[in-house]
Amino acid sequence: MRFWKVRAATIVLTALCGISSAIFCAPARAQSSGKAPSGKANEDSRTTRLHITVTGGKYDKPVDNASVYVRFPEKPGSDKLAELDLKTDENGNVRVPPIPRGKIMIQVVATSWKTFGKWYDIEQAEEDVKIQLEDPPHWY
């Protein structure tokens, strides 16, 4: 007997939840215009797309499988830095997802090359950064 009471209560609650979601969600669906929200457009205008190319030596040989670290503020005006850890492909290119504009640090670590690190001011929607690695210092 008790089983049927619990089962009936579950069915009633499920039906009520379905009705309430249809009532409260329908106006939100009707207001959708298919356009991107204004916050998305503003977010895209504050980000940049980086194209990083890493070469090395006096013959500008592409450096493959180099570790590229891109550091940038988590929030505008914040001192805390977010970091992307990326790798170069066989042509020395790195695909970087959109990042906030402003001051960023790019660091490159590759086997048989001197480590590179530099701060950049990024203000354009798309930026090409070419990094030339130097031969490592001689150890005596």
C-alpha positions as CSV (number, residue, x, y, z in Angstrom):
1,M,0.0,0.0,0.0
2,R,2.8,2.4,1.0
3,F,4.6,1.7,-2.3
4,W,1.7,3.0,-4.4
5,K,1.4,6.2,-2.3
6,V,5.1,7.0,-2.9
7,R,4.7,6.1,-6.6
8,A,1.7,8.3,-7.0
9,A,3.4,11.2,-5.2
10,T,6.4,10.8,-7.6
11,I,4.2,10.9,-10.6
12,V,2.4,14.0,-9.4
13,L,5.7,15.9,-8.6
14,T,7.1,14.9,-12.0
15,A,4.0,16.3,-13.8
16,L,4.1,19.5,-11.8
17,C,7.8,20.0,-12.6
18,G,7.1,19.5,-16.3
19,I,4.2,22.0,-16.2
20,S,6.2,24.6,-14.2
21,S,9.2,24.4,-16.6
22,A,6.9,24.8,-19.6
23,I,5.3,27.9,-18.0
24,F,8.5,29.6,-16.8
25,C,10.7,28.7,-19.8
26,A,8.3,29.6,-22.6
27,P,8.6,33.4,-22.3
28,A,12.4,33.1,-22.3
29,R,12.3,31.1,-25.6
30,A,9.9,33.6,-27.1
31,Q,12.3,36.5,-26.4
32,S,15.3,34.8,-28.2
33,S,16.1,36.8,-31.4
34,G,18.8,34.6,-32.7
35,K,21.4,37.4,-32.4
36,A,24.5,37.1,-30.2
37,P,24.1,38.8,-26.8
38,S,25.7,42.2,-26.5
39,G,28.1,40.9,-23.8
40,K,29.5,38.5,-26.4
41,A,30.2,41.3,-28.8
42,N,32.0,43.4,-26.1
43,E,34.0,40.3,-25.1
44,D,35.2,39.8,-28.7
45,S,36.3,43.4,-28.9
46,R,38.5,43.1,-25.8
47,T,40.3,39.9,-27.0
48,T,43.1,39.3,-29.5
49,R,44.1,36.4,-31.6
50,L,47.9,35.7,-31.4
51,H,49.9,34.0,-34.2
52,I,53.3,33.0,-32.8
53,T,56.1,31.7,-35.0
54,V,59.3,30.4,-33.3
55,T,62.5,30.2,-35.3
56,G,66.1,29.7,-34.3
57,G,69.7,30.2,-35.4
58,K,71.1,32.4,-38.1
59,Y,69.1,30.5,-40.8
60,D,65.7,31.1,-39.2
61,K,65.1,27.3,-38.9
62,P,61.6,26.6,-37.5
63,V,61.7,25.2,-34.0
64,D,59.3,22.3,-33.5
65,N,58.0,20.9,-30.1
66,A,59.1,24.0,-28.2
67,S,57.1,24.9,-25.0
68,V,55.4,28.3,-25.3
69,Y,54.0,29.8,-22.2
70,V,51.6,32.8,-22.6
71,R,50.8,34.7,-19.3
72,F,48.1,37.4,-19.0
73,P,46.0,38.9,-16.3
74,E,43.0,36.8,-15.3
75,K,40.8,39.9,-15.0
76,P,41.5,43.5,-16.1
77,G,43.6,45.3,-13.5
78,S,44.4,42.1,-11.7
79,D,47.9,41.1,-10.6
80,K,47.1,37.4,-10.8
81,L,48.2,35.9,-14.1
82,A,46.6,33.1,-16.0
83,E,48.8,30.8,-18.1
84,L,48.5,28.9,-21.3
85,D,51.0,26.1,-22.0
86,L,51.3,25.5,-25.7
87,K,53.6,23.6,-28.1
88,T,54.9,24.5,-31.5
89,D,54.2,22.4,-34.6
90,E,56.8,21.2,-37.1
91,N,56.7,24.7,-38.8
92,G,57.3,26.5,-35.5
93,N,53.8,27.9,-35.3
94,V,51.6,28.0,-32.2
95,R,47.8,28.2,-32.1
96,V,46.7,30.5,-29.3
97,P,43.0,30.8,-28.3
98,P,41.6,34.3,-27.9
99,I,43.2,36.1,-25.0
100,P,42.5,39.5,-23.3
101,R,44.3,42.5,-24.8
102,G,46.9,44.3,-22.8
103,K,50.3,43.3,-21.3
104,I,51.2,39.7,-21.8
105,M,54.3,37.6,-21.2
106,I,55.5,35.1,-23.8
107,Q,58.2,32.6,-22.8
108,V,59.7,29.9,-25.0
109,V,61.7,26.9,-23.8
110,A,63.2,24.5,-26.3
111,T,65.8,21.9,-26.2
112,S,69.2,23.1,-27.6
113,W,68.1,26.7,-27.6
114,K,68.5,29.6,-25.2
115,T,65.3,30.3,-23.2
116,F,63.3,33.3,-24.4
117,G,61.0,35.6,-22.4
118,K,59.6,39.0,-23.1
119,W,56.6,41.2,-22.2
120,Y,54.4,42.5,-25.1
121,D,51.7,45.1,-25.2
122,I,48.9,43.6,-27.4
123,E,46.3,46.1,-28.6
124,Q,45.1,44.8,-32.0
125,A,42.4,42.3,-32.8
126,E,45.1,40.1,-34.4
127,E,48.8,40.1,-33.7
128,D,51.7,38.2,-35.4
129,V,54.6,37.6,-33.0
130,K,57.8,36.3,-34.5
131,I,60.3,34.9,-32.0
132,Q,64.0,34.3,-32.9
133,L,65.7,31.9,-30.5
134,E,69.5,32.2,-30.0
135,D,72.0,29.4,-29.8
136,P,72.7,28.3,-26.2
137,P,75.7,29.7,-24.4
138,H,78.9,27.5,-24.5
139,W,79.7,25.7,-21.3
140,Y,83.4,25.3,-20.6
